[in-house]
Amino acid sequence: MDNQSIIWETKPFHALSLETLYKILQLRQEVFVLEQACIYSDLDDRDQQSVHLMAWHGARLVAYTRLIPPGVTYTEASIGRVVIARDFRNRGLGNELMQRSISELYRLFGQQAITISAQQHLHHFYNRLGFAPTSEPYMDAGIPHIRMQRGPDTIK
């Protein structure tokens, strides 16, 4: 499989079909709840306000983020629920997912700072994308996290 066979799609919540919403929640559960053994409240009332960026391989959702407007989670826009199906990792898809997420956030909300809550073990990955730590590590749902921010004029 190469990344050429991936189809990218961005939709606001109200435009998601029930089938697509099911696949989003299924992928998030597979990775965050089952694989990472993390018990947390996934349904946090932010999905309805977010735009959803999806990567499809045929009918299968293989990568996803939600793009959160400024003022919902943080003062700044945010990228959350960054997830890639286990068998699609280590193919550069994570980098492409984040680059597309950043570009789409800029298109939707203007070029501004982006704040994320990153799993601490991934901080080097996000740092390569222009994000810098803005907090000390903290626990979120039993997993160490760190808040990071990317400036509005960061070029990566």
ChimeraX attribute file (.defattr): number of C-alpha atoms within 10 A of each C-alpha:
attribute: neighborCount
match mode: 1-to-1
recipient: residues
	/A:1	8
	/A:2	10
	/A:3	13
	/A:4	7
	/A:5	11
	/A:6	18
	/A:7	14
	/A:8	15
	/A:9	11
	/A:10	19
	/A:11	15
	/A:12	15
	/A:13	16
	/A:14	11
	/A:15	12
	/A:16	15
	/A:17	11
	/A:18	9
	/A:19	8
	/A:20	15
	/A:21	14
	/A:22	12
	/A:23	16
	/A:24	23
	/A:25	12
	/A:26	13
	/A:27	20
	/A:28	22
	/A:29	17
	/A:30	16
	/A:31	16
	/A:32	17
	/A:33	16
	/A:34	11
	/A:35	11
	/A:36	12
	/A:37	14
	/A:38	15
	/A:39	12
	/A:40	12
	/A:41	9
	/A:42	14
	/A:43	9
	/A:44	8
	/A:45	10
	/A:46	17
	/A:47	18
	/A:48	13
	/A:49	15
	/A:50	21
	/A:51	25
	/A:52	25
	/A:53	22
	/A:54	23
	/A:55	22
	/A:56	15
	/A:57	17
	/A:58	10
	/A:59	9
	/A:60	13
	/A:61	20
	/A:62	23
	/A:63	26
	/A:64	27
	/A:65	24
	/A:66	26
	/A:67	27
	/A:68	25
	/A:69	21
	/A:70	17
	/A:71	10
	/A:72	14
	/A:73	16
	/A:74	13
	/A:75	12
	/A:76	17
	/A:77	25
	/A:78	25
	/A:79	24
	/A:80	20
	/A:81	17
	/A:82	18
	/A:83	21
	/A:84	22
	/A:85	15
	/A:86	13
	/A:87	8
	/A:88	16
	/A:89	13
	/A:90	10
	/A:91	12
	/A:92	11
	/A:93	18
	/A:94	18
	/A:95	15
	/A:96	14
	/A:97	20
	/A:98	18
	/A:99	14
	/A:100	16
	/A:101	25
	/A:102	21
	/A:103	12
	/A:104	17
	/A:105	24
	/A:106	16
	/A:107	10
	/A:108	13
	/A:109	13
	/A:110	12
	/A:111	17
	/A:112	16
	/A:113	20
	/A:114	23
	/A:115	25
	/A:116	24
	/A:117	23
	/A:118	25
	/A:119	17
	/A:120	20
	/A:121	11
	/A:122	11
	/A:123	19
	/A:124	12
	/A:125	14
	/A:126	20
	/A:127	15
	/A:128	11
	/A:129	17
	/A:130	16
	/A:131	23
	/A:132	19
	/A:133	19
	/A:134	14
	/A:135	12
	/A:136	10
	/A:137	16
	/A:138	15
	/A:139	11
	/A:140	14
	/A:141	12
	/A:142	12
	/A:143	15
	/A:144	14
	/A:145	21
	/A:146	21
	/A:147	19
	/A:148	21
	/A:149	22
	/A:150	22
	/A:151	14
	/A:152	12
	/A:153	10
	/A:154	12
	/A:155	8
	/A:156	9
